[in-house]
Each structure stands twice: as C-alpha cells, then as structure tokens.
Amino acid sequence: MVTEADVRAALDRVIHPTFGLSLIALNMVRVVRVSESIIEVDLVMNCPGCPASEVALAQARRSLAALNGQAVKLNLLPQVWAPPWE
C-alpha cells in the first residue's frame, strides 16, 4: 500500500512552473490521507484557476495516480498561499 511518505516524495517531484520549486518545497501540501482505495491531498495554491496552478495540479494527479492506480482527490483549500520566504 502507498504511504504518506510515498505521496510526499511524488509531490516533491512536481515542480510548480511559476516558481521552479516543488509543491513540497513551496509548502503547498497541507494534509495527506491514504487509504486502500484513494489518495487524498489538501493543498493551497498561489492562484487557483490560473494556468500555472492548473499545470501543477495536473502533474500532481498524474504523479499520484502512477503510484499504484488508486483514485486521487486533490482538495484546494480556501487559504491564501504565501511563499515560504515571505
């Protein structure tokens, strides 16, 4: 079974096109839940709906689905994301 560490490692390879850093490095991943049937991730994005965020989310979905074919649910939280360097 996929673990939280596996999910975080996969998301660490997803590079946000605007910032050139991973979703993990940018602290966009808030909560990871894994069960036998689904991988669920709570995230915040810099601008939900903008093209760069949509690219990052699509990459995240593909990366997580490739772990073992489980369903993937990405929950966008209503929080405003701020870069970790601010």
Contact map, one row per residue, 1 for C-alpha under 8 A:
11100000000000000000000000000000000100000000000000000000000000000000000000000000000000
11110110000000000000000000000000010000000000000000000000000000000011000000000000000000
11111110000000000000000000000000010000000000000000000000000000000000000000000000000000
01111111000000000000000000000001110000000000000000000000000000000000000000000000000000
00111111100000000000000000000000000000000000000000000000000000000000000000000000000000
01111111110000000000000000000000000000000000000000000000000000000010000000000000000000
01111111111000000000000000000001000000000000000000000000000000010000000000000000000000
00011111111100000000000100000001000000000000000000000000000000000000000000000000000000
00001111111110000000000000000000000000000000000000000000000000000000000000000000000000
00000111111111000000000000000000000000000000000000000000000100110000000000000000000000
00000011111111000000011100000000000000000000000000000000000100110000000000000000000000
00000001111111100000011110000000000000000000000000000000000000000000000000000000000000
00000000111111100000010000000000000000000000000000000000000000000000000000000000000000
00000000011111110000011000000000000000000000000000000001001100100000000000000000000000
00000000000111111011111000000000000000000000000000000001000000000000000000000000000000
00000000000001111111111000000000000000000000000000011011000000000000000000000000000000
00000000000000111111100000000000000000000000000000011011000000000000000000000000000000
00000000000000011111000000000000000000000000000000010000000000000000000000000000000000
00000000000000111111100000000000000000000000000000000000000000000000000000000000000000
00000000000000111111110000000000000000000000000000000000000000000000000000000000000000
00000000000000111011111011000000000000000000000000000000000000000000000000000000000000
00000000001111110001111111000000000000000000000000000000000000000000000000000000000000
00000000001101110000111111111000000000000000000000000000000000000000000000000000000000
00000001001100000000011111111000000000000000000000000000000000000000000000000000000000
00000000000100000000111111110000000000000000000000000000000000000000000000000000000000
00000000000000000000111111110000000000000000000000000000000000000000000000000000001100
00000000000000000000001111111100000000000000000000000000000000000000000000000000001100
00000000000000000000001111111100000000000011100000000000000000000000000000000000100000
00000000000000000000001100111111000000001111000000000000000000000000000000000000000000
00000000000000000000000000111111000000001111000000000000000000000000000000000000000000
00000000000000000000000000001111100000001110000000000000000000000000000000000000000000
00010011000000000000000000001111110000111100000000000000000000000000000000000000000000
00010000000000000000000000000011111000111000000000000000000000000000000000000000000000
01110000000000000000000000000001111111110000000000000000000000000000000000000000000000
00000000000000000000000000000000111111100000000000000000000000000000000000000000000000
10000000000000000000000000000000011111000000000000000000000000000000010000000000000000
00000000000000000000000000000000011111100000000000000000000000000000011000000000000000
00000000000000000000000000000000011111110000000000000000000000000000011110000000000000
00000000000000000000000000000001111011111000000000000000000000010000011110000000000000
00000000000000000000000000000001110001111100000000000000000000000000000111100000000000
00000000000000000000000000001111100000111110000000000000000000000000000011100000000000
00000000000000000000000000001111000000011111000000000000000000000000000001111000000000
00000000000000000000000000011110000000001111100000000000000000000000000001111000000000
00000000000000000000000000011100000000000111110000000000000000000000000000011111100000
00000000000000000000000000010000000000000011111100001000000000000000000000010001100000
00000000000000000000000000000000000000000001111100001000000000000000000000000001110000
00000000000000000000000000000000000000000000111111001000000000000000000000000000000000
00000000000000000000000000000000000000000000111111001100000000000000000000010000000000
00000000000000000000000000000000000000000000001111101100000000000000000000000000000000
00000000000000000000000000000000000000000000001111111100000000000000000000000000000000
00000000000000000000000000000000000000000000000011111110000000000000000000000000000000
00000000000000011100000000000000000000000000000001111111000000000000000000000000000000
00000000000000011000000000000000000000000000111111111111100000000000000000000000000000
00000000000000000000000000000000000000000000000111111111110000000000000000000000000000
00000000000000011000000000000000000000000000000000111111111000000000000000000000000000
00000000000001111000000000000000000000000000000000011111111100000000000000000000000000
00000000000000000000000000000000000000000000000000001111111110000000000001000000000000
00000000000000000000000000000000000000000000000000000111111111000000000000000000000000
00000000000001000000000000000000000000000000000000000011111111100000000000000000000000
00000000011001000000000000000000000000000000000000000001111111110000000000000000000000
00000000000000000000000000000000000000000000000000000000111111111000000111000000000000
00000000000000000000000000000000000000000000000000000000011111111100000000000000000000
00000000011001000000000000000000000000000000000000000000001111111110000000000000000000
00000010011000000000000000000000000000100000000000000000000111111110000100000000000000
00000000000000000000000000000000000000000000000000000000000011111111111100000000000000
00000000000000000000000000000000000000000000000000000000000001111111100000000000000000
01000100000000000000000000000000000000000000000000000000000000111111110000000000000000
01000000000000000000000000000000000000000000000000000000000000001111110000000000000000
00000000000000000000000000000000000000000000000000000000000000001111111000000000000000
00000000000000000000000000000000000111100000000000000000000000001011111100000000000000
00000000000000000000000000000000000011100000000000000000000000001000111110000000000000
00000000000000000000000000000000000001110000000000000000000010011000011111000000000000
00000000000000000000000000000000000001111000000000000000000010000000001111100000000000
00000000000000000000000000000000000000011110000000000000100010000000000111110000000000
00000000000000000000000000000000000000011110000000000000000000000000000011111000000000
00000000000000000000000000000000000000000111100100000000000000000000000001111100000000
00000000000000000000000000000000000000000111000000000000000000000000000000111110000000
00000000000000000000000000000000000000000001000000000000000000000000000000011111000000
00000000000000000000000000000000000000000001000000000000000000000000000000001111100000
00000000000000000000000000000000000000000001110000000000000000000000000000000111110000
00000000000000000000000000010000000000000001110000000000000000000000000000000011111000
00000000000000000000000000000000000000000000010000000000000000000000000000000001111101
00000000000000000000000001100000000000000000000000000000000000000000000000000000111111
00000000000000000000000001100000000000000000000000000000000000000000000000000000011111
00000000000000000000000000000000000000000000000000000000000000000000000000000000001111
00000000000000000000000000000000000000000000000000000000000000000000000000000000011111
